[in-house]
Amino acid sequence: MWEHFQHIADVGVRGVGATVEEAFAEGARALAAVIYDVDAVRSETCVEVVCTADDLDLLFADWLNALIYEMEVRKMLFGRFAVSIDGTRLCGRAWGEAFDSQRHAISVGVKAATYMELKVFQLDDRQWVAQCVVDV
């Protein structure tokens, strides 16, 4: 599950999952959904992303920022994500396709994942949550 949450000028993204890895993957879907319709993206190409950070909070922001970078540099959109985390090292995969202006409508550009509202935590029901505000 993923969702957006209210923020004064920007957009909050939140991923929820049974594991921290699922929460990170759903957080990536939430990020993508700010920009475009993730369900309209074909899983034609896989891009691998590796990040390291001092803690899970920073790792989540680094993961999202790495995806923003990959989308911009490769001119791609991603619709499916998978993550594995070992300590403070993340190995992620994003599947997608080249941007096609005939098929993909861009809602808004995202500049970066910020440290505002940045937190990764576990709920009482054992679900993991990864969230932050993205600068649009």
Sequence and secondary structure as in RCSB ss.txt:
>XXXX:A:sequence
MWEHFQHIADVGVRGVGATVEEAFAEGARALAAVIYDVDAVRSETCVEVVCTADDLDLLFADWLNALIYEMEVRK
MLFGRFAVSIDGTRLCGRAWGEAFDSQRHAISVGVKAATYMELKVFQLDDRQWVAQCVVDV
>XXXX:A:secstr
 EEEE  SSSEEEEEEESSHHHHHHHHHHHHHHHHS GGG    EEEEEEEE SSHHHHHHHHHHHHHHHHHHHT
EEEEEEEEEEETTEEEEEEEEEE  TTT        EE STT EEEE TTS EEEEEEEE 
